[in-house]
Amino acid sequence: MKIVKDTSMEDYNKLVAEKMNFFTKQQIENCVFGDIFLEDLKIYREAQLETVGIKAHFPLWKQPTLDIIQEFIALGFKAKVVSINAKLLDKSFAGRELDQSFIDDLPEGVDVCGENGEFHSFVYDGPIFKNPIPITVSNIVKKEYKSTENKQWDLAFWFAELI
């Protein structure tokens, strides 16, 4: 099974459980998430992992996001912004380095860690990496998602494709 355009939540949950079973066969017992504030997502992740016997950990939970991102940068981590909620940020934010300049350019009301779904990033280097992951932004594309059930779920995102 793979995720396709009209994958139901039930099918998504089955796919996640199937993939997580691979990890339990490898005797992995713990999974760490960078979630900070979204209680419903935390509960969802814990419930999904519990079904396969993996414990979820949230070391950043309820920490101030400005402190988190400033420490992330100060420690030397590197990340590219790979997904932008088009309702909140324009195309120019996609594919950028997640650095102080990026943070300074964020509009008021946008969380500096993207904790409310404003953006997502890909960490490719830092002090815990043996070597950086070589990446290049190849293209920036816009994708729109329409809901037949709830118009407030109609969303558009800018994606920076990495190679």
Residue pairs with C-beta under 8 A, 6 or more apart in sequence:
1 11
1 14
1 15
1 18
2 15
3 12
3 15
7 15
13 48
16 48
17 48
17 51
17 52
20 48
20 49
20 51
20 52
20 54
21 52
23 31
23 52
23 54
24 52
24 53
24 54
28 54
29 53
29 54
29 55
30 54
30 55
30 56
30 57
31 45
31 49
31 54
31 55
31 56
31 57
32 57
32 58
32 59
33 42
33 45
33 56
33 57
33 58
34 58
34 60
35 41
35 42
35 45
35 58
35 60
35 61
35 115
36 60
36 61
36 62
36 63
36 65
36 68
36 113
36 115
37 62
37 115
37 116
38 115
38 116
42 56
42 58
42 61
45 56
46 56
49 55
49 56
50 56
60 68
65 111
65 112
65 113
65 115
66 112
68 113
69 98
69 103
69 112
69 113
72 79
72 98
73 98
73 99
73 100
75 126
75 127
76 125
76 126
76 127
77 123
77 125
77 126
77 127
78 97
78 98
78 123
78 124
78 125
78 126
78 132
79 97
79 98
79 121
79 122
79 123
79 124
80 95
80 96
80 97
80 98
80 121
80 122
80 124
80 135
80 137
80 160
80 162
81 93
81 94
81 95
81 96
81 97
81 98
81 102
81 119
81 120
81 121
81 160
82 94
82 95
82 120
82 121
82 122
82 159
82 160
82 162
83 94
83 119
83 120
83 157
83 158
83 159
83 160
84 90
84 91
84 93
84 94
84 118
84 119
84 157
84 158
84 159
85 117
85 118
85 119
85 155
85 156
85 157
86 142
86 155
86 156
86 157
86 158
87 155
87 156
88 107
88 110
88 118
89 106
89 107
89 110
89 118
89 119
89 158
90 158
91 140
91 142
91 158
93 102
93 105
93 119
93 158
94 140
94 158
94 159
94 160
95 137
95 140
95 160
96 102
98 121
103 112
106 112
106 118
110 116
110 118
110 119
111 118
114 120
114 121
122 135
122 162
124 132
124 133
124 134
124 135
125 132
125 133
135 162
135 163
136 162
136 163
137 160
137 161
137 162
138 161
138 162
138 163
139 160
139 161
140 158
140 159
140 160
140 161
141 158
141 159
141 161
142 156
142 157
142 158
142 159
143 156
143 157
143 159
144 154
144 155
144 156
145 153
145 154
145 155
145 156
145 157
146 154
147 153
147 154
